[in-house]
Amino acid sequence: LTPMQHSLLKMFITADTHTLSKQEICDQLWPKKPDANDTLYTLIRRIKPIIEANSMLKIESDRGKSYSLKIK
């Protein structure tokens, strides 16, 4: 995993419900970037296949609102 992917995975694992809003992720990973939605989308798109291929986990999205780490 890249450092940014590792940070995102750590956020999912430490979150109580393993669900994070898009805003929470953007504020944490890119605090100085006013609109990090495209950056977040790219990060999720790149980490999803890695997580799914190497674990029993998957990342699901609630379109436009949040992402959740779930067991397959």
C-alpha positions in Angstrom: 0.0 0.0 0.0 1.1 3.6 -0.6 1.3 5.8 2.5 -2.0 7.4 1.6 -3.7 4.0 1.1 -2.3 2.9 4.4 -3.7 6.0 6.2 -7.1 5.4 4.7 -7.2 1.8 5.7 -6.1 2.7 9.2 -9.0 5.3 9.3 -11.5 2.5 8.4 -10.2 0.1 10.9 -10.2 2.5 13.8 -13.6 4.0 13.0 -16.3 2.5 15.3 -18.6 1.5 12.5 -15.9 1.1 9.9 -17.8 3.7 7.9 -16.4 7.1 7.0 -18.1 10.1 5.3 -16.4 11.5 2.3 -15.9 14.8 4.2 -14.3 13.0 7.1 -11.8 11.3 4.8 -11.0 14.5 2.8 -10.6 16.6 6.0 -8.2 14.0 7.5 -6.1 13.2 4.5 -6.1 16.5 2.6 -6.8 19.2 5.2 -5.6 22.1 3.0 -7.3 21.0 -0.2 -10.7 22.8 -0.5 -12.2 20.1 -2.8 -10.6 16.7 -2.6 -13.5 14.6 -4.0 -11.7 13.6 -7.2 -8.6 12.8 -5.3 -10.6 10.6 -2.9 -12.4 8.9 -5.7 -9.0 8.0 -7.3 -7.6 6.8 -4.0 -10.7 4.5 -3.4 -10.6 3.2 -7.0 -6.9 2.2 -6.6 -7.2 0.7 -3.1 -10.4 -1.4 -3.7 -8.8 -4.1 -5.8 -5.8 -4.4 -3.5 -8.0 -4.8 -0.4 -10.4 -7.3 -2.1 -7.5 -9.4 -3.6 -5.5 -9.7 -0.4 -8.1 -10.0 2.4 -11.7 -11.0 3.2 -12.7 -7.3 3.2 -14.2 -4.9 0.6 -15.0 -1.2 0.4 -18.6 -0.3 -0.4 -19.8 3.2 -1.2 -23.0 4.9 -0.3 -23.1 7.0 -3.4 -21.9 10.5 -2.7 -22.0 10.2 1.1 -19.7 7.6 2.6 -17.5 4.6 2.3 -17.6 1.5 4.5 -15.1 -1.3 5.1 -17.1 -4.6 5.1 -16.4 -8.3 5.3 -17.0 -10.1 1.9 
